[in-house]
Amino acid sequence: MRLRSTTGPASFRSDGDDTASGHTVAPGSVDPLVVAAYSTDTPYVVAARAIRSSILQSYGETDRRSRACALIGVDCDEALAVLAANLGVVMAQAGTQTLLVDTNRAHPRVATLFQLVDHADHQVTAVPGLMVQGTGSDGGGSEPIERRSLLEQHDAVAMSAGQMIAVAAIHSTNGATSIADAITGFDAAVVVVRKHRTKRSDVRGLIEVLDQHGIPITGTVLV
């Protein structure tokens, strides 16, 4: 996993010593794929912390109480969920109250990585400072995200957290517009693509849609 900036060289320095936070969890309380909950020095966790650093640097100086970033995966649903879960953990380990929102109603994946219910609202995880928002009621809808902005849907909880991370999966460019509508007002977006699988044309199409909606793109991650 590595980060490529779409606007310039991405920094891979660590932005904090997570080992000092003591944010580790009991074995079995989180899926082993969420390796950041159990370790701080594996290559995957180091990469997740580098992505965290790049996201935080992209925010700049502001007086706002909370920020929001979207992870948008193209044809990489499983890898996207694992990356999002680990990124949520390292955000919380840095001392930022974090809300991780899974937007995929049809095939939610994030909550189960934290041994939680897929279709349930704001759930506390075993990781201090990290909550997971499920996809709401199990209505079986095919739309990946409701048209209303995620910032509006989760305003009260988002304001109490320092960081909202929305996880959105698309196939080709299907759903790109509805996702962009849903993350209107977000501070940053990271595009996650499958190495040697995701088409360049699909990535370009997604970036064009995000640009049209005025959503800053921090970079792309290859998984």
C-alpha positions as CSV (number, residue, x, y, z in Angstrom):
1,M,0.0,0.0,0.0
2,R,1.4,3.4,-0.9
3,L,0.1,6.9,-1.4
4,R,0.5,8.9,-4.6
5,S,-0.3,12.6,-4.3
6,T,-2.3,14.1,-7.2
7,T,-1.0,17.5,-6.4
8,G,2.6,17.0,-5.5
9,P,5.0,14.7,-3.5
10,A,3.3,13.0,-0.6
11,S,5.0,13.0,2.8
12,F,5.6,9.7,4.4
13,R,6.9,10.9,7.7
14,S,5.1,9.8,10.8
15,D,3.1,12.5,12.6
16,G,3.2,11.1,16.0
17,D,4.4,8.2,18.2
18,D,1.3,6.0,18.6
19,T,3.2,3.6,20.9
20,A,2.9,6.2,23.7
21,S,-0.9,6.3,23.5
22,G,-1.5,2.8,24.8
23,H,-4.3,2.4,22.4
24,T,-4.1,-1.4,22.0
25,V,-7.1,-3.7,22.3
26,A,-7.7,-7.2,23.7
27,P,-7.0,-10.1,21.3
28,G,-10.2,-11.0,19.4
29,S,-12.1,-7.8,20.1
30,V,-11.2,-6.5,16.6
31,D,-10.7,-8.5,13.4
32,P,-7.0,-9.5,12.9
33,L,-7.1,-7.6,9.6
34,V,-7.3,-4.4,11.6
35,V,-3.6,-4.8,12.4
36,A,-3.3,-1.2,13.6
37,A,-5.3,-2.1,16.7
38,Y,-2.7,-4.6,17.8
39,S,0.6,-3.3,16.4
40,T,2.2,0.0,15.6
41,D,5.3,-1.0,13.6
42,T,4.3,-3.3,10.8
43,P,4.7,-2.0,7.2
44,Y,1.0,-1.8,6.7
45,V,0.5,0.3,9.9
46,V,3.4,2.5,8.9
47,A,1.8,3.1,5.6
48,A,-1.6,3.8,7.2
49,R,0.1,6.4,9.5
50,A,1.7,8.0,6.4
51,I,-1.8,8.3,4.8
52,R,-3.0,9.8,8.0
53,S,-0.2,12.4,8.0
54,S,-0.9,13.4,4.4
55,I,-4.6,13.8,5.1
56,L,-4.0,15.9,8.2
57,Q,-1.4,18.1,6.4
58,S,-3.9,18.7,3.6
59,Y,-6.4,20.3,6.0
60,G,-4.2,23.3,6.8
61,E,-5.0,25.8,9.6
62,T,-8.6,26.3,10.6
63,D,-10.7,27.0,13.6
64,R,-13.3,24.3,12.7
65,R,-14.0,21.8,15.4
66,S,-14.2,18.8,13.1
67,R,-13.0,17.7,9.7
68,A,-14.1,15.1,7.1
69,C,-12.3,13.0,4.6
70,A,-13.7,10.4,2.2
71,L,-12.0,7.2,1.1
72,I,-13.4,6.3,-2.3
73,G,-12.5,2.9,-3.7
74,V,-12.8,1.8,-7.3
75,D,-13.2,-1.9,-7.8
76,C,-11.5,-2.8,-4.5
77,D,-14.3,-3.2,-1.9
78,E,-12.5,-5.6,0.5
79,A,-9.2,-3.8,0.5
80,L,-11.0,-0.5,0.9
81,A,-12.8,-1.7,4.0
82,V,-9.6,-3.0,5.6
83,L,-7.7,0.2,4.8
84,A,-10.5,2.4,6.2
85,A,-10.7,0.4,9.4
86,N,-6.9,0.7,9.9
87,L,-6.9,4.4,9.0
88,G,-9.8,5.0,11.5
89,V,-7.7,3.3,14.2
90,V,-4.5,5.3,13.6
91,M,-6.6,8.5,13.5
92,A,-8.0,7.6,16.9
93,Q,-4.6,6.6,18.2
94,A,-3.3,10.1,17.4
95,G,-5.8,11.5,19.9
96,T,-8.5,12.5,17.4
97,Q,-12.1,11.4,18.2
98,T,-13.0,9.6,15.0
99,L,-16.3,8.5,13.3
100,L,-15.9,5.9,10.6
101,V,-19.0,5.8,8.3
102,D,-19.7,2.9,6.0
103,T,-21.8,4.1,3.1
104,N,-22.4,0.8,1.3
105,R,-25.9,-0.3,2.1
106,A,-25.9,-3.4,-0.2
107,H,-22.6,-4.8,1.0
108,P,-21.4,-3.2,4.3
109,R,-18.0,-4.4,5.4
110,V,-16.5,-2.0,8.0
111,A,-18.6,-2.8,11.1
112,T,-17.9,-6.5,11.0
113,L,-14.2,-5.8,11.2
114,F,-14.8,-4.3,14.6
115,Q,-17.1,-7.2,15.7
116,L,-20.2,-4.9,15.4
117,V,-23.5,-5.0,13.6
118,D,-23.6,-3.9,10.0
119,H,-26.9,-2.1,10.0
120,A,-26.7,0.0,13.2
121,D,-26.1,3.6,14.1
122,H,-23.1,5.1,15.9
123,Q,-21.4,2.1,17.7
124,V,-18.5,2.4,20.0
125,T,-15.6,0.1,19.1
126,A,-13.0,-1.6,21.3
127,V,-10.5,1.1,20.1
128,P,-10.6,4.2,22.3
129,G,-11.8,7.2,20.5
130,L,-13.3,5.4,17.5
131,M,-16.9,4.9,16.6
132,V,-18.4,3.2,13.5
133,Q,-21.6,4.3,11.8
134,G,-23.3,1.4,10.1
135,T,-25.4,1.8,7.0
136,G,-28.7,2.4,8.8
137,S,-31.7,0.1,8.6
138,D,-31.4,-3.0,6.5
139,G,-33.7,-1.9,3.7
140,G,-31.8,-3.7,1.0
141,G,-31.6,-0.6,-1.1
142,S,-29.3,-0.6,-4.1
143,E,-28.2,3.0,-3.8
144,P,-24.7,3.2,-2.1
145,I,-25.4,6.5,-0.5
146,E,-28.5,8.6,0.2
147,R,-28.6,11.9,-1.7
148,R,-28.5,13.9,1.4
149,S,-25.1,15.1,2.5
150,L,-23.3,12.8,5.1
151,L,-22.4,15.9,7.0
152,E,-26.1,16.7,7.4
153,Q,-27.0,13.1,8.2
154,H,-24.5,12.8,11.0
155,D,-24.1,16.5,12.0
156,A,-24.5,16.0,15.8
157,V,-22.1,13.1,16.0
158,A,-19.7,14.6,13.5
159,M,-19.4,17.8,15.5
160,S,-18.6,15.9,18.7
161,A,-15.9,14.0,16.8
162,G,-12.7,15.6,15.5
163,Q,-12.7,13.5,12.3
164,M,-15.3,11.9,10.1
165,I,-14.0,9.3,7.6
166,A,-16.6,8.2,5.0
167,V,-16.0,4.9,3.1
168,A,-17.5,4.7,-0.3
169,A,-17.0,1.9,-2.9
170,I,-17.8,2.2,-6.6
171,H,-17.4,0.0,-9.6
172,S,-16.1,1.7,-12.7
173,T,-17.5,5.2,-12.4
174,N,-21.0,4.0,-11.5
175,G,-22.3,5.9,-8.5
176,A,-19.5,8.6,-8.6
177,T,-22.0,11.4,-8.9
178,S,-24.2,10.2,-6.0
179,I,-21.0,9.8,-3.8
180,A,-19.8,13.3,-4.7
181,D,-23.3,14.6,-3.7
182,A,-23.1,12.8,-0.4
183,I,-19.7,14.1,0.5
184,T,-20.4,17.7,-0.4
185,G,-18.6,19.9,2.1
186,F,-15.9,17.4,2.9
187,D,-12.4,18.7,3.4
188,A,-10.5,16.0,1.4
189,A,-10.9,12.8,-0.5
190,V,-8.5,9.9,-1.1
191,V,-9.0,7.7,-4.1
192,V,-8.2,4.0,-3.5
193,V,-7.5,1.8,-6.5
194,R,-6.6,-1.8,-7.1
195,K,-3.1,-2.2,-8.6
196,H,-3.1,-3.7,-12.1
197,R,-6.9,-3.9,-12.1
198,T,-8.6,-0.5,-11.8
199,K,-8.7,1.3,-15.2
200,R,-7.1,4.7,-15.5
201,S,-10.1,6.0,-17.3
202,D,-12.3,5.1,-14.3
203,V,-10.0,7.0,-12.0
204,R,-9.9,10.0,-14.3
205,G,-13.7,10.0,-14.5
206,L,-14.0,9.9,-10.7
207,I,-11.5,12.7,-10.2
208,E,-13.4,14.8,-12.8
209,V,-16.6,14.3,-10.8
210,L,-15.0,15.2,-7.5
211,D,-13.4,18.3,-9.1
212,Q,-16.8,19.4,-10.4
213,H,-18.2,19.2,-6.8
214,G,-15.2,21.1,-5.4
215,I,-13.9,18.3,-3.3
216,P,-10.1,18.5,-2.8
217,I,-8.3,15.3,-3.6
218,T,-5.4,14.5,-1.3
219,G,-4.0,11.6,-3.4
220,T,-4.5,8.1,-4.5
221,V,-3.7,4.8,-2.7
222,L,-2.7,1.6,-4.5
223,V,-3.8,-1.5,-2.8
